[in-house]
Amino acid sequence: MTLVRRSREERTKPRHHIEERVKLAKTFREEIIARRLLTGRLPRVSTAVIVGKPGDGGNCDGCDQPLSSPQLVMAVPFEKTFVHLHAGCFSIWNAIRPHTGEGKIS
């Protein structure tokens, strides 16, 4: 095996490990968001206008992680207030939301 080839293989190992961690984190967030949809902690319907802005503190209503200023945060109207979601959590919520009904994810 050449030194260049071995070097390339070594460089891809950590990246694979990081990709696995990202995949697990996304799956974990999907489970949390799905559970919150089913229990009524997140809205099942969307509105025509959703506001996106930098985070200003507090925690994401989807994953409970902090909403920091460099992150894009989506404010989704819910009942008489808003839920605030990281952009990634918003994407997960928006993908799962149409499949909720009758108390289960289809």
Secondary structure, DSSP 8 states (H G I E B T S, - for coil): --HHHHHHHHHHHHHHHHHHHHHHHHHHHHHHHHHHHHTTSS-SS--S--EEEE--SSB-TTT--B--TTSEEEEEEETTEEEEEEHHHHHHHHHHGGGEETTEE-
